[in-house]
Amino acid sequence: MTFTHFAVPGERKLDGQSTSPLLRSLTGHQSPAVNIGETDSAYRITVDLPGLSKEDINIDVQGRTVSIHGAYPETSLDDRSLVEERPQGTFARTFQLPLPVNGNAVTASFDKGVLEITLPKAEESKVKRIAIS
């Protein structure tokens, strides 16, 4: 089988890792899938972490840098393993956001295996409209 399409049009790499599920599966990366969005006032990062609890996940924020790391539980089957696609061991994703965030106002929630982090932009990063006199 020949693969002719590896990249996703418009793909962005904020952490140097491919966001293409196909590339992740072919290269063996066990990094969780991530979506990053932006509004005028905040960034939002959504991470798929099925099978984990919130105690398994750590989030660090400093300036423009956001790191998400943790560990998947080790699984062992009594039988010989024929296919192993579920992630195991540690993972880490680090992102450099375009603008600094207010680290004191960052919030995170975890529901049904999906981590959602809201990172308000630092006040000095927000656009200020200036009235002309």
C-alpha positions as CSV (number, residue, x, y, z in Angstrom):
1,M,0.0,0.0,0.0
2,T,1.3,3.4,-0.9
3,F,0.4,6.5,1.0
4,T,0.4,9.6,-1.2
5,H,-1.1,12.2,1.2
6,F,0.6,12.6,4.6
7,A,-0.1,16.2,5.4
8,V,-3.3,18.0,6.2
9,P,-3.8,21.2,4.1
10,G,-3.4,24.2,6.3
11,E,-1.7,22.1,9.0
12,R,0.1,24.2,11.7
13,K,2.8,23.0,13.9
14,L,3.0,25.0,17.2
15,D,5.1,22.4,18.9
16,G,7.2,20.9,16.0
17,Q,5.0,17.8,16.0
18,S,2.7,16.9,13.1
19,T,-1.0,17.3,13.9
20,S,-1.9,14.7,11.2
21,P,-3.3,11.6,12.8
22,L,-1.9,9.5,9.9
23,L,1.6,10.8,10.4
24,R,1.4,10.3,14.2
25,S,0.3,6.7,13.6
26,L,3.1,6.0,11.1
27,T,5.9,7.6,13.1
28,G,4.8,6.0,16.4
29,H,4.3,9.2,18.3
30,Q,2.2,8.6,21.4
31,S,1.3,12.3,21.8
32,P,-2.3,13.1,22.5
33,A,-4.3,14.8,19.8
34,V,-4.6,18.6,20.4
35,N,-6.8,21.4,19.0
36,I,-5.8,25.0,19.6
37,G,-8.1,28.0,19.0
38,E,-8.0,31.7,19.6
39,T,-10.5,34.4,20.4
40,D,-9.7,38.1,20.9
41,S,-9.2,37.6,24.7
42,A,-7.9,34.0,25.1
43,Y,-6.4,30.8,23.7
44,R,-8.2,27.5,24.1
45,I,-6.4,24.1,24.0
46,T,-8.4,20.9,23.8
47,V,-6.6,17.6,24.4
48,D,-7.9,14.1,23.9
49,L,-6.7,12.0,26.9
50,P,-9.0,8.9,27.0
51,G,-8.6,6.6,29.9
52,L,-6.9,9.1,32.2
53,S,-8.1,10.9,35.3
54,K,-7.3,14.5,36.1
55,E,-4.7,13.3,38.6
56,D,-2.7,11.8,35.7
57,I,-2.2,15.2,34.0
58,N,0.0,18.2,34.7
59,I,-0.2,21.6,33.1
60,D,2.5,24.2,33.4
61,V,2.2,27.8,32.1
62,Q,5.0,30.3,31.8
63,G,4.9,33.4,29.6
64,R,3.9,32.1,26.2
65,T,4.8,28.5,26.9
66,V,2.2,25.9,27.8
67,S,3.3,22.3,28.7
68,I,0.9,19.4,29.2
69,H,2.4,16.1,30.5
70,G,1.5,13.0,32.3
71,A,1.4,9.2,31.9
72,Y,-1.0,6.6,30.5
73,P,-1.4,3.6,32.6
74,E,0.6,0.5,31.6
75,T,-1.7,-2.2,30.2
76,S,-0.8,-5.9,30.1
77,L,-2.9,-8.5,28.4
78,D,-2.8,-12.2,29.5
79,D,-2.6,-13.2,25.9
80,R,0.1,-12.5,23.3
81,S,-0.4,-9.0,22.0
82,L,-1.5,-9.0,18.3
83,V,-2.2,-5.3,18.0
84,E,-1.2,-2.4,20.3
85,E,-2.5,1.0,19.4
86,R,-3.5,2.4,22.7
87,P,-0.9,4.8,24.2
88,Q,1.2,3.7,27.1
89,G,3.8,5.4,29.2
90,T,4.5,9.1,29.5
91,F,3.5,11.9,27.1
92,A,4.4,15.6,26.8
93,R,3.3,18.4,24.6
94,T,4.7,21.9,24.7
95,F,3.4,24.9,22.8
96,Q,4.7,28.4,22.3
97,L,1.7,30.6,21.9
98,P,2.0,33.8,19.8
99,L,1.3,36.1,22.7
100,P,1.9,35.9,26.5
101,V,-1.0,34.7,28.7
102,N,-2.2,35.6,32.2
103,G,-0.9,32.6,34.1
104,N,-3.0,33.5,37.2
105,A,-6.3,33.3,35.2
106,V,-5.7,30.0,33.4
107,T,-8.5,27.5,33.9
108,A,-8.7,23.8,33.0
109,S,-11.5,21.2,33.0
110,F,-11.5,17.5,32.3
111,D,-14.6,15.7,31.2
112,K,-15.0,12.3,29.5
113,G,-11.4,12.1,28.6
114,V,-11.2,15.6,27.1
115,L,-9.0,18.2,28.7
116,E,-9.9,21.8,28.0
117,I,-7.6,24.7,29.0
118,T,-8.5,28.3,28.7
119,L,-5.6,30.7,28.7
120,P,-6.6,34.4,28.9
121,K,-4.2,36.7,27.0
122,A,-2.1,38.9,29.2
123,E,-3.5,42.5,29.4
124,E,-0.5,44.0,27.6
125,S,-1.2,41.5,24.7
126,K,-4.8,42.6,24.1
127,V,-5.6,45.1,21.3
128,K,-6.5,48.5,22.6
129,R,-8.5,50.8,20.5
130,I,-7.3,54.4,20.7
131,A,-9.8,57.2,20.1
132,I,-8.5,60.0,17.9
133,S,-9.0,63.5,19.3
